[in-house]
């Protein structure tokens, strides 16, 4: 319960320790144990779907526009962190704050089916993707192009990864409409990130300097995010609150999106 309180808020460690009448060192010790235990559940709760046909049907039914054989959407989200102990400049992103990148793929129901955590904030989404295991196995997971995921212009076009046409000012009407439809469908990953950060507000700023510990906390939140969705918890209040706050802070150092999203 203490660690869940920590993950769900921006309350200081000292404040939480006082609230539960424990020492800071005791809290830190049990935070590590609980976070590790949650991460042990990652293969069970964050996994690529097996019934891709049914997933694609549900994804196609989501929203107004139709996209056949799409099983999810991908994007990268910057998680603000304290200046890390090692290679701090690598984590200082173009928005002028330190961060690590959470790359994720989600389904129509906002649950994550693949995550990659830890690339430095200075990296572009394309580089983060290139260094992820998904870039190597994505084609196999999507059954050699039979199914696809949607990405924004930061990603390279592949037979299993559909991206928008490059807009150089000469798009045809068909290309413009395609980009519009793709963008509408791809918003599901932005809503998933909004829900994640709305529910686990620790991810708004992780005041830890050890990158390994930061990555474990982020991935633990992703596991809990999926568990909550499987439990049919009401999510509207978390998404709405996060979006309202993001709108209010537009232009500040903690943006909604790294390149074209979170």
ROKENU-287730 format. One line per 4 residues: their letters; for each residue x, z, y of C-alpha. Coordinates in pm, whole numbers, plus 50000, padded with zeros to 5 digits. Example, Ala and Ser with C-alpha at 12.3 -4.5 7.8 and 13.67 -1.06 7.14 Angstrom:
BEGIN
AS	51230,50780,49550; 51367,50714,49894
//
This chain:
BEGIN
XXXX	50000,50000,50000; 50286,50084,50237; 50455,49749,50181; 50126,49561,50218
XXXX	50081,49738,50552; 50427,49617,50649; 50356,49256,50552; 50016,49249,50721
XXXX	50132,49381,51059; 50407,49381,51319; 50430,49760,51313; 50789,49885,51316
XXXX	50950,50033,51008; 50982,50363,51190; 50613,50356,51278; 50509,50282,50920
XXXX	50742,50551,50785; 50591,50807,51022; 50239,50693,50934; 50297,50753,50561
XXXX	50527,51053,50607; 50833,50902,50439; 51188,50836,50554; 51304,50495,50671
XXXX	51551,50474,50384; 51274,50547,50133; 51056,50278,50285; 51340,50024,50278
XXXX	51414,50101,49914; 51054,50057,49803; 51002,49752,50021; 51278,49579,49826
XXXX	51130,49684,49492; 50777,49574,49576; 50883,49245,49733; 51095,49166,49426
XXXX	50802,49249,49197; 50574,49018,49395; 50830,48739,49377; 50839,48777,49000
XXXX	50477,48656,49009; 50565,48336,49196; 50576,48105,48890; 50229,48228,48793
XXXX	50056,48202,49129; 50245,47920,49307; 50248,47633,49061; 50183,47261,49057
XXXX	49832,47183,48929; 49790,47029,48586; 49445,46871,48631; 49549,46632,48907
XXXX	49239,46417,48881; 49004,46703,48968; 49237,46818,49246; 49240,46467,49394
XXXX	48860,46445,49381; 48825,46773,49573; 49087,46667,49827; 48907,46336,49880
XXXX	48577,46517,49936; 48735,46734,50205; 48653,46621,50558; 48512,46290,50676
XXXX	48767,46030,50570; 48848,45916,50218; 49195,45903,50067; 49207,45826,49696
XXXX	49439,46007,49454; 49574,46256,49710; 49644,46601,49570; 49789,46780,49872
XXXX	49975,46780,50203; 50329,46882,50294; 50483,47024,50610; 50745,47267,50735
XXXX	50679,47587,50929; 50929,47781,51136; 50930,48155,51063; 51079,48340,51364
XXXX	51355,48584,51271; 51608,48814,51431; 51948,48658,51490; 52104,48659,51141
XXXX	52439,48812,51056; 52586,48489,50916; 52594,48148,51089; 52347,48247,51364
XXXX	52380,47914,51545; 52250,47727,51239; 51923,47919,51262; 51873,47863,51637
XXXX	51614,47585,51655; 51522,47335,51923; 51247,47566,52050; 51522,47815,52137
XXXX	51459,48092,51885; 51608,48179,51547; 51407,48080,51243; 51406,47982,50879
XXXX	51194,47698,50749; 50912,47740,50503; 50833,47403,50344; 50506,47401,50153
XXXX	50256,47176,49979; 49895,47290,49968; 49571,47173,49807; 49231,47129,49970
XXXX	49156,47501,49922; 49464,47601,50133; 49652,47740,49833; 50022,47659,49802
XXXX	50135,47463,49496; 50501,47431,49595; 50721,47618,49842; 51083,47603,49949
XXXX	51213,47880,50176; 51536,47934,50364; 51666,47621,50532; 51808,47705,50878
XXXX	51578,47650,51174; 51813,47395,51329; 51738,47154,51042; 51485,46875,51080
XXXX	51192,46870,50837; 51340,46559,50673; 51668,46737,50599; 51487,47046,50470
XXXX	51288,46820,50238; 51598,46638,50119; 51756,46968,50016; 51445,47092,49835
XXXX	51390,47059,49461; 51061,46881,49534; 51247,46577,49666; 51402,46537,49319
XXXX	51097,46600,49102; 50811,46493,49329; 50775,46153,49167; 50750,46309,48822
XXXX	50503,46573,48942; 50285,46299,49091; 50309,46099,48768; 50525,45817,48895
XXXX	50312,45736,49198; 49973,45765,49031; 49900,46054,49268; 50032,46128,49616
XXXX	50079,46392,49883; 50045,46339,50259; 50321,46403,50513; 50377,46341,50882
XXXX	50626,46103,51041; 50915,46344,50978; 50916,46241,50612; 51033,45918,50454
XXXX	50774,45700,50283; 50789,45719,49902; 50556,45597,49633; 50433,45955,49587
XXXX	50459,46065,49953; 50238,45884,50205; 50334,45897,50572; 50188,45736,50888
XXXX	50294,45401,51029; 50569,45435,51289; 50405,45400,51628; 50624,45179,51843
XXXX	50335,45077,52063; 50244,44777,51848; 50013,44924,51587; 49724,44711,51466
XXXX	49376,44857,51471; 49395,44905,51093; 49727,45087,51121; 49598,45305,51404
XXXX	49292,45402,51202; 49505,45471,50895; 49723,45711,51096; 49414,45878,51239
XXXX	49259,45928,50895; 49587,46054,50747; 49634,46303,51031; 49283,46435,50979
XXXX	49342,46493,50608; 49688,46639,50661; 49557,46916,50887; 49485,47116,50573
XXXX	49851,47225,50554; 49842,47339,50916; 49533,47545,50838; 49711,47691,50536
XXXX	50004,47802,50753; 49762,47944,51011; 49589,48144,50739; 49919,48266,50597
XXXX	50042,48393,50933; 49702,48526,51030; 49681,48738,50718; 50049,48835,50694
XXXX	50146,48891,51054; 50498,49001,50962; 50575,48628,50950; 50521,48601,51325
XXXX	50861,48765,51363; 51077,48904,51084; 51310,49161,51241; 51567,49148,50963
XXXX	51915,48998,50982; 51977,48933,50612; 51861,48581,50523; 51818,48654,50152
XXXX	51586,48945,50229; 51393,48734,50483; 51336,48457,50229; 51208,48705,49970
XXXX	50958,48845,50220; 50833,48496,50313; 50790,48386,49953; 50618,48716,49866
XXXX	50366,48649,50142; 50300,48304,49995; 50231,48459,49654; 49992,48712,49806
XXXX	49828,48433,50008; 49738,48252,49685; 49623,48572,49515; 49387,48641,49806
XXXX	49245,48289,49784; 49186,48328,49412; 49000,48649,49491; 48764,48455,49722
XXXX	48850,48669,50022; 48681,48563,50347; 48941,48361,50536; 48762,48239,50849
XXXX	48853,48540,51061; 49225,48503,50983; 49236,48131,51062; 49027,48164,51379
XXXX	49233,48456,51507; 49559,48274,51441; 49443,47953,51607; 49315,48146,51912
XXXX	49649,48319,51948; 49841,47996,51906; 49630,47833,52177; 49691,48128,52408
XXXX	50067,48109,52352; 50095,47732,52381; 50429,47645,52533; 50596,47974,52449
XXXX	50885,48021,52211; 50680,48077,51897; 50515,47735,51845; 50244,47646,51598
XXXX	50454,47377,51439; 50814,47286,51385; 50793,46915,51455; 50432,46820,51422
XX	50254,47127,51308; 50349,47484,51245
//
